[in-house]
């Protein structure tokens, strides 16, 4: 599932940050849901799928992407503003959002050799990254993408 991939990147990047134990799960889950929320909201907008494709293929700079900015805004509004962790820690945690997005950038590549990145490449990339959980990741990602693409006429 794409949310598992996001959660994995969030956990990896927050490993060195001293987050109070009582807030750790809220921060990790909040950061993951903010990134996924920005992708979902972007997908629903005109041109959103192209923006997500550009981000995932590395054609768009993750640090300056509107998707990254939206994820940061969601994280600050929905998580950090409610936890009272202090401005220094909030700044450190907010600064991780572009890094998470950068880890996702370039994730999808032309895997089928047809010279472009399309839905088939997304599926092959997800399948290749899943390891032993391939069926679950592939199925959930396919459902997510199918729901997004299926709703577009």
C-alpha positions in Angstrom: 0.0 0.0 0.0 1.3 3.5 -0.8 0.6 4.6 2.7 3.0 1.8 3.9 5.7 3.2 1.7 5.1 6.7 3.0 5.1 5.5 6.7 8.4 3.6 6.1 10.0 6.8 4.8 8.6 8.9 7.7 9.8 6.4 10.3 13.2 6.3 8.7 13.7 10.1 8.6 12.3 10.7 12.1 14.6 8.1 13.7 17.2 10.7 14.8 14.7 13.3 16.0 14.0 13.4 19.8 10.1 13.3 19.8 8.5 13.0 23.2 7.2 9.4 23.7 3.7 10.6 24.4 3.5 12.3 21.0 5.6 10.0 18.8 2.8 8.0 17.3 0.7 11.1 16.7 3.7 12.7 14.9 4.5 9.7 12.8 0.9 8.9 11.9 0.2 12.6 11.3 3.1 13.1 9.0 2.2 10.0 7.0 -1.5 11.0 6.7 -0.5 14.6 5.7 1.7 13.3 2.9 -1.0 10.9 1.7 -3.7 13.6 2.1 -1.7 16.0 -0.1 -1.5 13.3 -2.8 -5.2 12.5 -2.5 -6.2 16.2 -2.6 -3.8 16.8 -5.6 -5.2 13.8 -7.5 -8.7 15.3 -7.2 -7.7 18.6 -8.8 -7.4 19.3 -12.6 -3.9 18.3 -13.7 -3.3 16.7 -10.3 -2.4 13.3 -11.7 0.2 14.8 -13.9 1.7 16.7 -11.0 1.8 13.4 -8.9 3.3 11.6 -11.9 6.0 14.3 -12.3 6.8 14.1 -8.6 7.0 10.3 -8.5 9.1 10.1 -11.6 11.5 12.7 -10.4 10.6 15.3 -13.1 9.4 17.7 -10.5 11.6 19.0 -7.7 10.1 17.6 -4.5 11.3 20.4 -2.3 9.5 23.1 -4.3 6.4 21.0 -5.3 3.0 22.3 -4.5 2.2 18.8 -3.3 5.0 19.1 -0.7 3.8 22.5 0.4 0.3 21.1 0.8 1.6 18.2 2.9 3.6 20.6 5.1 0.5 22.8 5.6 -1.7 19.8 6.5 1.0 18.5 8.9 1.4 21.9 10.6 -2.4 22.6 10.8 -3.6 19.1 11.8 -0.8 17.8 13.9 1.9 20.2 15.1 -0.5 23.0 16.1 -2.3 20.7 18.4 0.7 19.0 20.1 2.6 22.0 21.6 6.0 20.5 21.0 7.8 23.9 20.8 8.9 25.9 17.8 12.3 24.3 17.5 11.0 20.7 17.3 8.1 21.8 15.1 10.5 23.4 12.7 12.7 20.2 12.6 9.6 18.0 12.0 8.2 20.3 9.4 11.6 20.3 7.6 11.2 16.5 7.2 8.2 16.8 4.9 10.3 17.8 1.9 12.7 14.9 2.7 9.9 12.4 2.8 8.6 13.7 -0.6 12.2 13.6 -2.0 12.3 9.9 -1.0 9.2 9.3 -3.0 10.5 11.3 -5.9 12.0 9.2 -8.6 10.4 6.1 -7.1 8.4 5.4 -10.3 10.5 4.7 -13.4 10.0 3.3 -16.9 10.0 -0.4 -15.9 8.5 -1.9 -19.0 10.9 -0.3 -21.4 8.3 1.5 -23.6 10.0 4.9 -23.1 7.4 6.5 -20.9 6.0 6.2 -17.4 2.5 5.0 -17.3 0.1 3.1 -15.0 1.9 -0.2 -15.9 5.2 1.3 -14.7 3.6 2.4 -11.5 2.3 -1.1 -10.9 5.6 -2.7 -11.7 7.5 -0.2 -9.5 5.1 -0.9 -6.6 5.4 -4.6 -7.1 9.2 -4.4 -7.2 9.4 -2.4 -4.0 7.1 -4.6 -2.0 9.3 -7.6 -1.4 7.4 -10.3 0.4 4.3 -8.1 0.8 4.0 -7.6 -2.9 0.5 -8.8 -3.3 -0.9 -6.7 -0.6 1.0 -3.5 -1.7 0.2 -4.1 -5.3 -3.5 -4.8 -4.7 -4.0 -1.8 -2.4 -2.1 0.6 -4.7 -4.0 -0.7 -7.7 -7.3 0.0 -5.8 -6.1 3.5 -4.9 -5.0 4.3 -8.4 -8.1 2.6 -9.9 -10.3 4.7 -7.7 -8.5 7.9 -8.6 -8.3 7.1 -12.3 -11.7 5.4 -12.5 -13.4 8.6 -11.2 -11.8 10.7 -14.0 -13.9 10.8 -17.2 
